[in-house]
Amino acid sequence: MLQHPRHAEACGAAIAERVRALNAGVVLSPGLGGIVIGQEVGRALGVRAIFAERQDGALTLRRGFTLASGDRVLVVEDVVTTGGSTKET
């Protein structure tokens, strides 16, 4: 579904409506799979969308992405199997 930008946008907007009350200030997704849907949820919420990627085997923020101690973070993933990447993010 995420290969079609209009579907991805609609899905991101639907997810955003369900979580809007959480007042997240940033959407964080594990790379690579969660990047597209995380971007769309962030767009719909009007907040930053960043991603974590593996470096030396661990998910980490790179490319200048940062979080402040008071940031309200919403983790968005494209699929959930064991939940390991989501928990690690």
N, C-alpha and C positions, 0 to 999 in steps of 0.2 A: 504494500500500500504506500509506503513512504517514497517509492520511486516516482510517484505522481505528485508534484508539488501542490496541486489543489486539494488532493485528499489529505496530504500531510498537514496543510494549513487548517483544514476543517477539523481534523483529529486534534491538533494542538489547541484549537479554540475550544473544543468540547472538553478537553482535559482541564484547560485553564478555568473554565466556568465552574468545574467541580471543586477546584482547589483555591479559588480566588480568596475565600475567607481566611486562608492561612496567612495572607499578607506577606508572601515571600518577596524578598528584594532581589533575589538572584536565582536562576535555574542552573543547576549543576548536573551534568550528564557524564556517564562513563563513555569514553571513546572506544571504539569508533561507532558502535551501533546506536548509541543514544543521542548522538550529536544532532541529527536531523529533527527528531521529535522534540528534543530539548530546546532547540532554536525556535521551533514553532510555538511551543508553550510559552517561552520567554517573550516572543513577539506578541502573543495574545494577551499576556499579562502586562506588557509594557515595561519589562525589566531586563536586566542583563542576562545573557545565556552564555555560560562557559562550559568547558569540559575538562575532565581529567584524562590523562593518558598514561600508559605504562612506561616507566623508566626504571631500569634495573629490576624489573619484575613487580613493581608496586605502582598502583595508580597514584598519580601526583598531578598537581597543578603546574603547568608549564606555559610557555609562550606569553609570559607577562600576566597571566591570570592570577588574581589574588582574592582572598576573602578577608574581611575585617572581623574582629571578634564578635561584633554585634549583628552581623549579617544574618537575616532569616533566609535559609537556603532550602530550596525545594529540589530534591533529587528526582530526575526524570530519566527513565530507561525505556528502550524500545521493546524489549521482551524480558520476562523474568523466568528463569529456569530454577536454579538453586537459590538465587538471590545473592550470590557471593559478590558479584561486581557491584550491585546496588549497595550492599552493606559496606564494602570497601570504600566506595565513593563517599 
